[in-house]
């Protein structure tokens, strides 16, 4: 068994805990995920099974899409409902002013990760340091916001947004910074990841589905658009031993098959080498 299961992670569960539940349910030796979701976030979490865990570097940097709800005039130390309330303000956010403020976040921006994040400082996660009462000093990083639009006004000071962004964007930081643009504070009431690269939440399965065996396993070879390259059994054994193969194929990247899908290979000057082994 190898491939990817699209999980609809529930709120209140860490990404690693979700992975462990799926791993046990499907009887996998190894499992991982393609991008952490906060404990209080829900939605699409692609989970890699067995040798597909090697796909991490290939898909970690895919763009993401979220639907999120911000409430202005409140703030917690984590900027979501997991934290403790640190500020309450009497505000009345004007919708037109809000829409205008969104323009400040279009394109490439410098974003400071939240102190309560999985960002590592000297090998330790920032949120762990904060919970130990230690000071956290994070550096801004460049992210890109492709779309940040208002979907609906749910209640006074409570709004729903659609966000399309580059990998590594912190939605809670956008909540914090948008509030600052409006001279107030805010908290994330909901974060739902709806897309991760070409993966879509509508194709995801619940934890209960997975436990009952009601899920689809996406085969890794279907994730790549490269042309296939078929090897003989002798060539397969050779390349799996770490050797190269002489070939008349044009230079380029290929999906390499033997008796099964072996991985991603690269041909340069008539020499085929396996760059990503998935067998």
N, C-alpha and C positions, 0 to 999 in steps of 0.2 A: 504494500500500500504506500503510495506516494502521491502528493498533490496538494491542493489548497481547498480548505473548507471556508466558505464565507459565513461568518458568525454575526448574528445580531446581538452584540453584547448588551446585557441589561445594565442599568444604572446601579451603582453601589458595589460593583465587582471590579477588581483590578484586572488589567489585561493579562498579567501572568497567571492569576487565578483562573481566568477563563480558559487560557491555554492548557493548564493542567487538567481541568475538567474534561475538555475535549480530548486531550491525549489519553486519558483513562477510558473515556467512553468508546473510543474507536480502537483501543488497544495498540496505539503507536509506541514505538521505541523512543522517538524524538518528536518534538513539536515546538513551534515558535510562532511569532506573529510578524506582520509587516507594518509596524507603526503603532506605538502605544496610544491607547485612549485613557484619559483620566478616569479615576474611580467613579466620579459623578457624571461622566459622559457616557453616552450610549450610542449604539449604532454599529456601523460596518467595521468588523475586525477580521481581516483575512488571516487565517491560521494555516501555517505550513506544516505538513505531515512528513515525518521521516526525512529522506534525502532532499525534499523540497525546502527544508530549512536553509539550504545553501542559496536559495533565491533572495535572501534578505537584502544583500547589497544591490541586487538588480532592481528591486521594487521599493526600497526604502524612500527614495527621493521622488516618488510619483506625486502629482498634484492631488489635493484633497478638496472635498466639498462638504460644507456643514450647514445645518439649520440650527439656529441658536436663539435663545430668549434672554435679553438683558433687562434687568430692572434698575432704573436710575434712582438715586437718592438713598441707596443702601450700599454697604461695603462689608466684606469679610476679609480676614487675613489671607485667605486662599483665592479670593475673587469668585468662589462658587459656594454652593450650599454645604460643602463639607467643613468649611471653616467657621470661626467664631466672628460674630458681628463686631466690627471695629468702628463703624461710623453710620449715622443716620442723618439725612438732611431733608429739609422741607423744600422740595422742588416741584415744578410742573413743566415737564419737557414739551416744548413746542415741536410738532411733527415736521414742519418745514425747516426749522432750525436744525433738527436732527438729520434730515436728508442732506442738507447743505454740509454738515460736519463730516458726513461719510466720505466726501470728496478728498479730504485730507489723507485718506488711507488708500487711495488708488495707486497701483504700480508698486515699485520697489520702495520699501521703507525700512528703517532701522527699528528693531523691536527688542525691548528688554524682557527676557523671560521672567515669569513670576518667581518669587523666592521659593514658593511651594511648587517645585517642578522636578522632573527627573533629570534635569541638567546636572552633569557631574562636575564637582570641584575637587581636584586632587583625588579622584577615584571614588568619591562619595556623592550620593545624590543630594541635591540642594534641599529637598524637603526633609531628608533625614537630619541634616545639619540644623535646620530651623527647629525641628521637633526636639533637638537636643539643646536648644536655647543658644545656639552659636550664630554668629554673624555670617551672612551670605553676601558675597560680592560677585554678581554676574555681569557679563559684558553684553552690550547690544549686538544683535546679529541681523543680517539683511534677509528679509523675506519679501515675497511678492504677493500682492493682493490683486487678483484678476477681476473679482466682482465682490462688492459689499453693498447689498441693497436691502432696503426695508421691505418686508413682506406684509406685515400687519401690525396694527396697534391693538394689543390684547386688553390692556387696562391702562389706567393712569400710570404713566412713567414706565410701562412694561411693553416691550416691542419685540417682534420676531424678525430675524434677519436671515438672509442667504449669503453665505460666504464661500467663494472659490479662491483657493490660495495655494502657494507652494508648500512643499513638505517642510516641517519644522516650525510652521506658524502656530503660535499659541492663541487660541480663541479667548482665553481668559485675559490675556494681555491686551487684545483688541478691545475687550469690554472695558478694562481699566483705562486705556488710552482714549477711547471714544468719550468716556465720561469726563476725562480731563479736558478734552476739546470743548465740552459743554459746561466746563467749570463746575462739575459736580463729581459724584462717585457712582459706582454701579456694581452689580453682582450678576454672574451668570446663573440664571435659573434653570437653563437646559442647554446641553450641547449634544447634538445628534449628528454623527458623521454619516453622510449619505452616499459619498463616492470616495474611492481610493484608486487613482489611476483609472483603468477601464472597469473596475469592479463597482457594482451598484448594490445599495442596500436592499433593493427590491428582490434581489436574487439570494439574499442571506437567509440563514436558518437560525432558529432559536436554540438555546441550550437544551431544552426539552426535546426538540426535534432530533438533535444530534444524539442524545442519550437513547432515543428510541430507534436510532438507525435511519432516520428519515432525513437524509442529507445527500448532496451531490459532491463528488470529489473532482475538482478541476484538474485535469492532467497538465503537468508543467509544459509539455510540448505545444499545447494550444495557446500558450501565452506569448509565443515568439512568432514574428512574421518572416523569419529567415527561411530560405529554401532548404529542403531536406537533403542530406547526404548519407547514402547507405553504405555500410561497410560489410565486408565478408567476416566470417567467424574468426579467421586468422587475424585480420586487421583489427577486429574488435578486441581480441585478447591483447594485441600489441599496444593499442592506444590506452587500454585500461591499466596497462602496466607502466604507463607514463611515457611511452615512446611516441615518436612522431610517425606519420604516414606520408609517403610520397603519393601525390595525386595530380591528375591533369585538370582538376577543377579550377575555375577562375578564382583569383584572390577575393576574399570576402568572408563573411560570417555565416555559419550554417547550423541547422539543427541536425545533429549527428545520431544516426540510428544504427544499431546492430541487430541483435535479436529483440531488442527493445530500445526505447529512447535512452541514449547515453548522456546527452548534454549538449552544450554549445561549443562549437569548434571554430577555429579561425584558420583559413588557408592564406599563406603568404609565400610567394615564390615557389609554388608547387609543394609546399610542406603543410600538412594538416596537424594542428595541435589542439587538444581538448582544453578549452579555457574554463569551462564550468562543467564539472562532472555531476550528473544527477542519477547515477546508477550505483 
